[in-house]
């Protein structure tokens, strides 16, 4: 692992555990086992480090959220939710510290918005595709599935701040998925609900650590 990678990894760990605004460059240098001068040679500021982290995150997300990537079935979407979850866990500060990023780091916030738009666009595309395939019902009113998409994105963004206990890692992932599927459940057609009960409900009921999708990043 080269020095830049050490700095990025240490920064992610410290930002996640302490909050982005509470971490100083000296703390990052100490955690990475390097001098402050060595750190600033590679990253001149904390914002530069965060941009490096976001670039890393973007490289992970791009193949997952490519507009041409198709995941039409319910199981495909459930697998994608697992990927979202593991990204959320690895880069939790990027979601939890949203307001601090917006207030203090406008360039970083714009990069974050691009990532948001990618994920939101993919979820909305999935909903519309399954409306067309008669897995979910026709929109009851204009832009209804856009609203559902944004509700799902809010769950993804604020999941770690929810006031209930997350439990064990496997329970946390199951609850994360259930919260999102609950937004979609009322909109299934009869065939869609049968498919959900057969595939997804059983999967959630029997969820174990072995079911987890590994973080591909």
Wavefront OBJ file of the C-alpha trace (Angstrom):
o trace
v 0.000 0.000 0.000
v 1.506 3.347 -1.007
v 1.439 6.494 1.124
v -1.564 8.039 -0.627
v -3.595 4.879 -0.075
v -2.591 4.838 3.612
v -3.739 8.439 4.003
v -7.056 7.749 2.275
v -7.709 4.630 4.363
v -6.812 6.342 7.653
v -8.950 9.350 6.762
v -11.996 7.201 5.990
v -11.650 5.374 9.311
v -11.246 8.597 11.299
v -13.996 10.487 9.456
v -16.381 7.577 10.024
v -15.595 7.208 13.727
v -15.138 10.851 14.773
v -17.026 12.911 12.218
v -15.338 14.687 9.360
v -15.180 18.143 10.968
v -13.607 16.785 14.168
v -10.560 15.231 12.511
v -7.294 17.165 12.156
v -4.537 16.501 9.641
v -2.152 15.573 12.468
v -4.550 12.847 13.610
v -4.655 11.428 10.101
v -0.863 11.493 9.861
v -0.518 9.744 13.234
v -3.048 7.082 12.268
v -1.266 6.477 8.953
v 2.121 6.319 10.691
v 3.656 9.182 8.713
v 4.769 12.739 9.429
v 2.478 15.711 8.912
v 4.885 17.027 6.286
v 4.657 13.759 4.375
v 0.863 13.931 4.489
v 0.688 17.517 3.214
v 3.120 16.624 0.425
v 0.438 14.297 -0.952
v -2.686 16.190 0.198
v -2.333 19.881 1.010
v -5.609 20.071 2.982
v -8.398 18.005 4.482
v -10.620 18.993 1.572
v -8.037 17.579 -0.855
v -8.138 14.290 1.065
v -11.928 14.233 0.927
v -11.882 14.864 -2.813
v -9.492 11.919 -3.130
v -11.936 9.765 -1.154
v -14.867 10.866 -3.304
v -12.897 10.109 -6.461
v -12.306 6.611 -5.075
v -16.003 6.250 -4.282
v -16.935 7.470 -7.758
v -14.703 4.821 -9.324
v -16.536 2.169 -7.289
v -19.996 3.504 -8.095
v -19.568 4.183 -11.809
v -19.761 0.531 -12.919
v -22.627 -0.090 -10.464
v -24.726 2.869 -11.569
v -23.903 2.931 -15.265
v -27.035 3.991 -17.127
v -26.718 0.953 -19.392
v -26.463 -1.485 -16.468
v -29.658 -3.505 -16.241
v -30.945 -5.307 -13.147
v -34.586 -5.922 -14.044
v -35.631 -8.590 -11.537
v -36.464 -8.225 -7.863
v -33.475 -10.356 -6.878
v -31.235 -8.148 -9.013
v -32.504 -5.065 -7.215
v -32.059 -6.724 -3.815
v -28.441 -7.467 -4.743
v -28.000 -3.834 -5.749
v -29.398 -2.745 -2.378
v -26.736 -4.888 -0.704
v -24.082 -3.069 -2.728
v -25.523 0.298 -1.707
v -25.510 -0.848 1.917
v -21.852 -1.878 1.937
v -20.850 1.390 0.292
v -22.861 3.220 2.962
v -20.999 1.337 5.685
v -17.559 1.913 4.176
v -18.084 5.641 3.515
v -20.587 6.453 6.258
v -19.256 9.968 6.914
v -20.073 10.887 3.319
v -23.754 10.303 4.097
v -23.976 11.235 7.787
v -22.027 14.517 7.462
v -24.165 15.808 4.599
v -24.886 19.257 6.085
v -21.245 19.838 7.031
v -20.167 18.968 3.500
v -22.773 21.323 2.044
v -21.854 24.210 4.354
v -18.079 23.966 4.292
v -17.033 22.176 1.108
v -19.073 23.347 -1.902
v -16.833 21.604 -4.460
v -17.154 18.352 -2.568
v -20.903 18.835 -2.296
v -21.159 19.157 -6.076
v -19.266 15.883 -6.478
v -21.628 14.327 -3.972
v -24.601 15.580 -5.963
v -23.299 13.819 -9.078
v -23.135 10.555 -7.117
v -26.638 11.159 -5.767
v -27.990 11.773 -9.259
v -26.447 8.507 -10.488
v -28.067 6.388 -7.780
v -31.414 8.195 -7.884
v -31.532 7.857 -11.662
v -30.822 4.142 -11.467
v -33.517 3.478 -8.857
v -36.107 5.470 -10.807
v -35.194 3.611 -13.997
v -35.734 0.301 -12.180
v -39.169 1.387 -10.951
v -40.277 2.534 -14.399
v -38.925 -0.622 -15.999
v -40.919 -2.779 -13.588
v -43.998 -0.646 -14.149
v -43.630 -1.422 -17.853
v -43.167 -5.131 -17.039
v -46.319 -5.041 -14.863
v -44.439 -6.009 -11.713
v -45.527 -2.757 -10.081
v -48.712 -0.876 -10.856
v -49.046 2.075 -13.171
v -48.230 5.350 -11.474
v -51.381 6.524 -9.645
v -50.420 10.128 -10.323
v -47.806 12.045 -12.243
v -44.214 11.665 -10.964
v -45.321 9.284 -8.210
v -42.329 7.005 -8.737
v -39.973 9.954 -8.691
v -41.284 10.678 -5.184
v -40.821 7.022 -4.194
v -37.292 7.159 -5.587
v -36.433 10.185 -3.457
v -37.964 8.533 -0.385
v -35.681 5.545 -0.983
v -32.698 7.851 -1.403
v -33.512 9.538 1.903
v -33.483 6.129 3.598
v -30.074 5.394 2.078
v -28.724 8.809 3.075
v -30.032 8.935 6.632
v -30.120 5.246 7.527
v -27.184 5.503 9.938
v -28.872 8.331 11.851
v -32.088 6.419 12.517
v -32.948 6.357 16.238
v -33.410 2.578 16.532
v -30.659 0.094 17.307
v -28.970 -1.261 14.194
v -28.192 -4.565 15.909
v -25.585 -6.886 14.457
v -24.139 -6.157 10.985
v -26.347 -8.787 9.360
v -29.457 -7.464 11.151
v -28.533 -3.940 10.089
v -28.347 -4.911 6.430
v -31.662 -6.763 6.647
v -33.384 -3.753 8.259
v -31.875 -1.455 5.625
v -33.342 -3.597 2.854
v -36.704 -3.956 4.586
v -37.040 -0.185 4.961
v -36.519 0.248 1.220
v -38.716 -2.662 0.142
v -41.479 -1.270 2.369
v -41.616 1.798 0.111
v -42.214 -0.421 -2.927
v -44.444 -3.099 -1.387
v -47.801 -1.248 -1.744
v -47.188 -0.790 -5.464
v -46.774 -4.409 -6.538
v -49.220 -5.955 -8.952
v -50.545 -9.405 -8.013
v -47.776 -11.186 -9.998
v -45.229 -8.771 -8.542
v -46.368 -9.481 -4.987
v -46.191 -13.226 -5.608
v -42.631 -12.849 -6.885
v -41.729 -10.701 -3.873
v -43.172 -13.222 -1.400
v -41.454 -16.127 -3.125
v -38.018 -14.554 -3.504
v -37.431 -11.467 -1.381
v -39.595 -12.142 1.678
v -38.027 -15.558 2.111
v -34.559 -14.118 1.639
v -35.115 -11.436 4.280
v -36.651 -13.920 6.718
v -33.656 -16.234 6.414
v -31.021 -13.501 6.234
v -27.614 -14.585 7.570
v -24.082 -13.195 7.220
v -23.513 -15.686 4.386
v -26.209 -13.898 2.349
v -24.233 -10.683 2.361
v -22.884 -9.331 -0.901
v -19.217 -8.476 -0.505
v -18.217 -4.857 -0.959
v -16.830 -4.790 -4.451
v -14.822 -1.705 -3.665
l 1 2 3 4 5 6 7 8 9 10 11 12 13 14 15 16 17 18 19 20 21 22 23 24 25 26 27 28 29 30 31 32 33 34 35 36 37 38 39 40 41 42 43 44 45 46 47 48 49 50 51 52 53 54 55 56 57 58 59 60 61 62 63 64 65 66 67 68 69 70 71 72 73 74 75 76 77 78 79 80 81 82 83 84 85 86 87 88 89 90 91 92 93 94 95 96 97 98 99 100 101 102 103 104 105 106 107 108 109 110 111 112 113 114 115 116 117 118 119 120 121 122 123 124 125 126 127 128 129 130 131 132 133 134 135 136 137 138 139 140 141 142 143 144 145 146 147 148 149 150 151 152 153 154 155 156 157 158 159 160 161 162 163 164 165 166 167 168 169 170 171 172 173 174 175 176 177 178 179 180 181 182 183 184 185 186 187 188 189 190 191 192 193 194 195 196 197 198 199 200 201 202 203 204 205 206 207 208 209 210 211 212 213 214 215 216 217
